[in-house]
């Protein structure tokens, strides 16, 4: 029996009623990716209030690598709820916070002493990583990258690249933030081609020190090992080792933002492991909590200890239920072999997507790392004109036919996959079938319009 079950028009009558209530009660600012209201979910599927069942390729924007209601996570939360739900670790500590910190310290790359501090969200983790780097180096500036997404707080929004909708109307932003091009090989900022480019984008960091900001003023360089909202861009293997060497040369803290790419998404606990680089600080969140809110900053002990006692903190950070859920999520990844599963999912997607690329000019690029994959849609292979409207139409086709997806990219032309890693082969193929049918639909519609023009 197929997982996808469509029983009403999409959205159904109950979802439509909730949409009307949403419009009346909720401001327009929060995104509305699909007009579907969830009733229950398990593993890799979601059922809406009208009884329609969907395969989930969005995973709560990468928060559910271990799946919806993962059994170990659910059991851990229920057990913790029977003890206490909140104490504030800074006032009355508890063991699960320490156990989770110990676990992340052991998992993070680097054969050096590490410490971990917990907060509530990815943006908070990034903000605190910058605070820690500034405290350690006694320097103010931070260098980030084009097409990056680091959050929506004042500082993290200043680090985020995409202007609309994230930054439009929210200025002024934080000072001492400097942005340089990322290793986006499909759309190289220098008009070069890898590998003959000699990874010029990475070496550009030192040119920035000569032309823009003195290295003596730079506290940190922050980068996503695989761009998330920026379009699932995985740099060449040389990129991060070059950046890390430059940072070490000038005493700059290198921060790997693993909020989306971490906790098993790419086939390793942290995507930066693929590059053989040991970051000074790593941020994690999203799938760390198995569905509950928690985020972390993990890094070199001497750097993490730089802020004075009381300099770091948050009322709800490292919530007991979230710590229990995170420990269970990490155990699930290990015991169920989800790192290897991520690699298998990525390979199956890549094989299908490269077939689409050969068949349709619409699919300009296929890329990713492990189970963090995407296709970039273009109207013209030669000019690489972004197919933003077509991408939006594809997403709509998908949810109307039982597949929940999310798009990405500064140019709004990326279809990414973030399905739970517990997805079965049958569910994966069923979802990819919908995605393929959606691509065919968009291409056929485009050709029909062209023929009548």
C-alpha positions as MATLAB code, in Angstrom:
seq = 'XXXXXXXXXXXXXXXXXXXXXXXXXXXXXXXXXXXXXXXXXXXXXXXXXXXXXXXXXXXXXXXXXXXXXXXXXXXXXXXXXXXXXXXXXXXXXXXXXXXXXXXXXXXXXXXXXXXXXXXXXXXXXXXXXXXXXXXXXXXXXXXXXXXXXXXXXXXXXXXXXXXXXXXXXXXXXXXXXXXXXXXXXXXXXXXXXXXXXXXXXXXXXXXXXXXXXXXXXXXXXXXXXXXXXXXXXXXXXXXXXXXXXXXXXXXXXXXXXXXXXXXXXXXXXXXXXXXXXXXXXXXXXXXXXXXXXXXXXXXXXXXXXXXXXXXXXXXXXXXXXXXXXXXXXXXXXXXXXXXXXXXXXXXXXXXXXXXXXXXXXXXXXXXXXXXXXXXXXXXXXXXXXXXXXXXXXXXXXXXXXXXXXXXXXXXXXXXXXXXXXXXXXXXXXXXXXXXXXXXXXXXXXXXXXXXXX';
ca = [
       0.000    0.000    0.000;
       1.317    3.433   -0.931;
       1.994    5.961    1.792;
       0.456    8.894   -0.084;
      -3.317    9.028    0.330;
      -5.226   12.002   -1.083;
      -8.901   11.977   -0.062;
      -9.949   15.602   -0.655;
      -8.975   18.536   -2.766;
      -5.802   20.203   -1.503;
      -6.214   22.079    0.738;
      -9.215   20.240    2.173;
     -12.187   21.909    3.848;
     -10.794   21.685    7.387;
      -7.453   23.108    6.290;
      -9.271   25.922    4.489;
     -11.177   26.762    7.663;
      -7.932   26.852    9.631;
      -6.351   29.023    6.933;
      -9.101   31.589    7.487;
      -8.501   31.511   11.244;
      -4.749   31.806   10.662;
      -5.205   34.875    8.495;
      -7.318   36.545   11.159;
      -5.089   35.702   14.121;
      -1.507   35.478   12.803;
       0.492   38.306   11.159;
       1.528   37.901    7.537;
       5.242   37.778    8.401;
       5.570   34.045    9.182;
       5.978   31.932    6.037;
       3.193   29.734    4.677;
       4.914   27.102    2.541;
       1.870   24.838    2.221;
      -1.834   25.446    2.958;
      -2.007   22.161    4.857;
      -2.614   21.740    8.599;
      -1.106   18.693   10.275;
      -3.068   16.333   12.507;
      -0.483   13.634   13.134;
       2.836   12.333   11.846;
       5.090    9.317   12.134;
       8.421    8.399   10.616;
       8.450   10.057    7.204;
       4.747   10.818    6.733;
       2.327   13.531    7.827;
      -1.469   13.343    7.871;
      -3.496   16.531    7.653;
      -6.732   17.468    9.399;
      -8.718   16.306    6.348;
      -7.230   12.808    6.430;
      -4.822   13.291    3.522;
      -1.453   11.604    3.997;
       1.808   12.979    2.604;
       5.411   11.872    2.356;
       7.591   14.427    4.094;
      10.657   15.673    2.178;
      10.863   18.810    4.359;
      11.431   17.324    7.810;
      10.456   20.486    9.652;
      13.205   22.268    7.670;
      15.779   19.676    8.648;
      14.727   19.113   12.269;
      13.602   15.510   11.959;
      16.536   13.424   10.748;
      15.412   10.685   13.174;
      11.803   10.960   11.963;
       8.506   12.170   13.364;
       7.859   10.800   16.843;
      10.992    8.672   16.876;
      10.254    5.960   19.471;
      13.342    6.572   21.629;
      12.780   10.328   21.542;
       9.103   10.054   22.433;
       9.865    7.663   25.299;
      12.623    9.929   26.650;
      10.337   12.980   26.615;
       7.524   11.085   28.367;
       9.948    9.851   31.017;
      11.360   13.345   31.621;
       7.854   14.841   31.783;
       7.195   12.569   34.747;
      10.136   14.124   36.645;
      10.378   17.849   35.909;
      10.020   20.096   32.861;
      11.931   23.218   33.834;
      14.426   24.292   36.472;
      16.883   26.590   34.617;
      20.292   24.960   34.455;
      21.984   28.128   35.692;
      20.001   27.947   38.947;
      19.435   24.239   39.620;
      21.587   22.028   37.345;
      20.650   18.521   36.202;
      22.620   15.601   34.799;
      21.094   15.329   31.299;
      22.545   18.731   30.324;
      26.018   17.514   31.292;
      25.551   14.137   29.594;
      24.495   15.777   26.353;
      27.443   18.180   26.481;
      29.789   15.244   27.019;
      28.264   13.447   24.045;
      28.635   16.414   21.678;
      32.188   17.011   22.897;
      33.021   13.428   21.930;
      31.310   13.637   18.531;
      32.686   16.978   17.356;
      35.858   16.732   15.239;
      39.186   17.551   16.863;
      41.529   15.726   19.221;
      41.510   18.502   21.788;
      39.552   19.308   24.926;
      36.077   20.631   24.145;
      33.166   22.132   26.001;
      29.513   22.678   25.025;
      26.961   25.344   25.943;
      23.238   25.010   25.163;
      20.705   27.549   23.929;
      17.252   27.271   22.354;
      17.633   27.939   18.623;
      20.151   27.935   15.806;
      20.218   31.725   15.697;
      21.021   31.837   19.406;
      23.819   29.319   18.883;
      25.355   31.436   16.127;
      24.996   34.629   18.154;
      26.655   33.036   21.165;
      29.443   31.551   19.049;
      30.259   35.065   17.832;
      30.119   36.399   21.408;
      32.514   33.670   22.535;
      34.910   34.339   19.645;
      34.908   38.074   20.381;
      35.517   37.437   24.071;
      38.426   35.107   23.294;
      40.159   37.218   20.628;
      39.251   40.679   21.993;
      38.430   41.621   18.382;
      35.136   42.937   16.945;
      34.796   41.927   13.274;
      33.193   38.850   11.744;
      33.568   37.625    8.154;
      30.721   35.670    6.599;
      29.738   34.567    3.094;
      27.383   35.419    0.283;
      24.290   33.196    0.100;
      24.651   32.285    3.791;
      21.799   31.997    6.244;
      22.621   32.234    9.958;
      19.349   33.355   11.565;
      16.864   36.183   12.111;
      18.067   37.991   15.251;
      19.810   41.344   14.797;
      23.325   39.886   14.708;
      22.486   36.702   12.813;
      20.321   38.581   10.321;
      23.328   40.823    9.741;
      25.302   37.670    8.922;
      22.531   36.313    6.687;
      22.962   37.141    3.005;
      19.557   36.954    1.306;
      17.805   40.300    1.398;
      14.204   39.506    0.528;
      12.267   38.410    2.529;
      14.729   38.038    5.396;
      16.354   41.480    5.636;
      14.050   43.838    3.732;
      12.709   46.549    6.039;
      14.666   45.489    9.127;
      17.729   47.763    8.892;
      19.958   49.003   10.435;
      22.067   45.898   10.999;
      24.994   45.099   13.268;
      28.363   46.675   12.535;
      31.714   45.009   11.787;
      30.203   42.331    9.533;
      32.043   41.685    6.242;
      30.839   39.393    3.455;
      32.838   37.568    0.786;
      31.829   35.141   -2.014;
      31.235   31.477   -1.202;
      32.420   28.546   -3.303;
      29.301   28.454   -5.492;
      30.896   26.681   -8.445;
      27.735   26.622  -10.578;
      27.594   30.423  -10.384;
      31.204   31.375   -9.665;
      31.547   34.993   -8.534;
      34.863   35.210  -10.386;
      33.738   33.636  -13.650;
      36.208   30.790  -13.148;
      35.884   27.019  -13.456;
      36.883   24.415  -10.887;
      39.545   22.995  -10.570;
      41.547   25.330  -12.840;
      40.400   28.206  -10.591;
      42.820   27.073   -7.866;
      39.967   27.687   -5.386;
      40.346   31.443   -5.787;
      37.289   32.064   -3.599;
      39.059   30.624   -0.550;
      42.279   32.576   -1.152;
      40.161   35.734   -1.497;
      39.963   35.814    2.301;
      43.524   37.166    2.493;
      42.743   39.742   -0.188;
      39.894   40.875    2.058;
      42.453   41.479    4.800;
      44.357   43.771    2.460;
      41.418   45.669    1.000;
      38.527   45.603    3.462;
      39.323   44.749    7.081;
      42.580   44.121    8.931;
      42.990   40.563   10.211;
      43.952   42.039   13.576;
      40.336   43.221   13.862;
      38.703   39.915   12.857;
      37.385   37.718   15.672;
      35.838   35.000   13.544;
      35.123   33.603   10.109;
      31.769   31.800   10.058;
      30.630   29.462    7.295;
      28.086   26.726    6.653;
      29.902   23.584    5.438;
      26.939   23.111    3.097;
      24.806   26.185    2.479;
      21.257   25.625    3.697;
      18.817   28.365    2.703;
      21.453   29.510    0.210;
      20.858   26.470   -1.982;
      22.542   23.313   -0.620;
      25.914   24.256   -2.064;
      28.810   21.978   -1.081;
      32.231   23.545   -1.795;
      35.194   21.753   -3.384;
      37.309   19.672   -0.992;
      40.082   22.292   -0.828;
      37.873   25.199    0.217;
      37.627   24.715    3.957;
      41.202   23.517    4.570;
      42.440   26.733    2.913;
      40.072   28.884    4.991;
      41.047   27.134    8.201;
      44.775   27.543    7.489;
      44.310   31.264    6.870;
      42.310   31.638   10.075;
      45.023   29.828   12.044;
      47.699   32.049   10.487;
      46.003   35.207   11.795;
      44.620   33.903   15.085;
      41.013   34.024   13.888;
      38.344   31.686   15.276;
      36.812   29.471   12.576;
      33.120   28.763   13.239;
      31.311   25.982   11.358;
      27.581   26.688   11.344;
      26.103   23.172   11.339;
      22.586   24.151   12.328;
      21.133   22.514    9.196;
      24.010   20.373    7.914;
      24.814   18.693   11.239;
      23.519   15.773   13.293;
      23.831   13.204   10.515;
      22.321   15.064    7.582;
      25.298   14.555    5.250;
      26.306   11.050    6.296;
      28.521   12.214    9.160;
      27.553   13.792   12.450;
      28.998   17.081   11.180;
      29.372   18.011    7.509;
      32.754   19.667    8.123;
      34.155   16.171    8.751;
      33.982   15.551    4.990;
      36.650   18.232    4.573;
      39.081   16.984    7.221;
      38.837   20.290    9.082;
      38.622   20.754   12.848;
      36.641   23.957   13.545;
      37.340   26.013   16.629;
      33.610   26.289   17.287;
      30.626   24.372   15.881;
      26.966   25.363   16.145;
      24.250   22.711   16.013;
      20.473   22.761   16.371;
      17.498   21.555   14.283;
      17.754   17.729   14.293;
      19.737   17.751   17.535;
      16.495   17.757   19.522;
      14.662   15.124   17.497;
      11.748   17.546   17.169;
      12.202   19.597   20.346;
      13.941   22.997   20.452;
      17.588   22.899   21.500;
      20.834   24.243   20.070;
      24.480   24.071   21.037;
      27.860   25.712   20.700;
      30.682   23.174   20.936;
      34.331   24.119   20.728;
      37.862   24.265   22.020;
      37.768   24.391   25.796;
      40.052   27.420   26.052;
      37.860   29.397   23.640;
      34.595   28.293   25.245;
      35.940   29.341   28.653;
      36.737   32.895   27.501;
      33.461   34.556   28.656;
      33.329   35.299   32.390;
      30.916   33.386   34.652;
      27.426   34.701   33.953;
      28.483   35.981   30.536;
      26.543   33.195   28.857;
      23.064   32.053   29.742;
      19.383   31.693   28.928;
      16.329   30.873   31.012;
      15.128   27.914   28.949;
      18.441   26.864   27.358;
      19.139   23.159   27.674;
      15.565   22.455   28.738;
      15.373   19.060   30.504;
      12.914   17.555   28.014;
      14.996   18.820   25.083;
      18.189   17.388   26.569;
      16.500   14.020   27.034;
      15.172   14.152   23.479;
      18.594   15.068   22.091;
      20.334   12.204   23.875;
      17.699    9.836   22.482;
      18.024   11.319   18.990;
      21.799   10.813   18.986;
      21.320    7.255   20.232;
      18.815    6.630   17.433;
      21.254    7.867   14.795;
      23.893    5.500   16.140;
      21.807    2.383   16.746;
      19.755    2.632   13.554;
      22.710    3.352   11.276;
      21.303    6.649   10.058;
      24.685    8.057    8.990;
      25.028    5.278    6.439;
      21.353    5.671    5.558;
      21.908    9.352    4.773;
      24.611    8.408    2.279;
      22.325    5.845    0.634;
      19.481    8.376    0.374;
      21.811   10.909   -1.212;
      23.043    8.395   -3.777;
      19.510    7.304   -4.707;
      18.452   10.938   -5.111;
      21.542   11.809   -7.148;
      21.016    8.874   -9.517;
      17.403    9.890  -10.169;
      18.174   13.598  -10.398;
      20.999   13.144  -12.894;
      18.540   11.266  -15.069;
      16.209   14.278  -14.869;
      19.122   16.533  -15.744;
      19.804   14.539  -18.920;
      16.122   14.513  -19.838;
      15.136   18.111  -19.095;
      16.967   21.397  -19.652;
      15.064   22.726  -16.646;
      17.383   20.847  -14.264;
      20.567   22.882  -14.421;
      22.550   21.427  -11.538;
      22.421   18.422   -9.225;
      24.449   18.733   -6.038;
      24.778   18.060   -2.350;
      26.557   16.003    0.263;
      25.140   12.760    1.625;
      21.433   13.160    2.263;
      21.602   16.957    1.913;
      20.869   17.240   -1.814;
      19.185   19.600   -4.244;
      18.469   20.421   -7.855;
      18.814   23.922   -9.264;
      16.210   24.844  -11.879;
      17.048   27.148  -14.789;
      15.128   28.422  -17.809;
      18.192   28.373  -20.015;
      21.223   26.109  -19.601;
      23.458   28.601  -21.362;
      22.561   31.734  -19.398;
      21.523   29.808  -16.273;
      18.572   32.128  -15.849;
      16.944   31.057  -12.583;
      13.574   29.349  -12.944;
      12.021   30.791   -9.806;
       8.386   30.690  -10.935;
       8.836   27.126  -12.184;
      10.326   26.102   -8.832;
       7.332   27.529   -6.999;
       4.994   25.716   -9.368;
       6.878   22.456   -8.831;
       6.517   22.784   -5.057;
       2.783   23.362   -5.464;
       2.389   20.335   -7.733;
       4.206   18.226   -5.171;
       2.029   19.067   -2.179;
      -1.140   18.761   -4.257;
       0.000   15.221   -5.115;
       1.086   14.133   -1.659;
       4.702   15.236   -1.313;
       5.763   18.004    1.067;
       8.862   19.875   -0.077;
      10.650   23.143    0.557;
      12.550   25.351   -1.834;
      15.735   27.326   -1.223;
      18.325   29.553   -2.845;
      19.049   33.238   -3.040;
      17.459   33.129   -6.499;
      14.458   31.050   -5.288;
      15.174   28.278   -7.783;
      16.362   25.360   -5.663;
      14.369   22.266   -4.737;
      16.026   20.624   -1.725;
      15.410   17.382    0.126;
      15.339   17.090    3.916;
      13.315   13.927    4.410;
      13.688   12.041    7.697;
      16.549    9.572    7.373;
      14.256    6.785    8.596;
      12.302    6.963    5.325;
      11.878    3.559    3.690;
      13.099    2.829    0.173;
       9.494    2.502   -0.969;
       8.559    5.880    0.509;
      11.670    7.497   -0.938;
      10.909    6.180   -4.412;
       7.248    7.167   -4.081;
       8.271   10.709   -3.187;
      10.819   10.901   -5.998;
       8.134    9.677   -8.415;
       5.968   12.660   -7.452;
       8.917   15.015   -7.834;
       9.677   13.569  -11.268;
       6.040   13.848  -12.344;
       6.069   17.437  -11.123;
       9.121   18.252  -13.222;
       7.446   16.700  -16.269;
       4.316   18.762  -15.560;
       6.280   22.016  -15.313;
       8.250   21.258  -18.498;
       5.124   20.326  -20.449;
       3.330   23.468  -19.305;
       6.299   25.601  -20.253;
       6.507   23.989  -23.708;
       2.774   24.478  -24.245;
       3.048   28.183  -23.454;
       6.061   28.526  -25.772;
       4.298   26.758  -28.653;
       1.315   29.115  -28.375;
       3.402   32.255  -28.121;
];
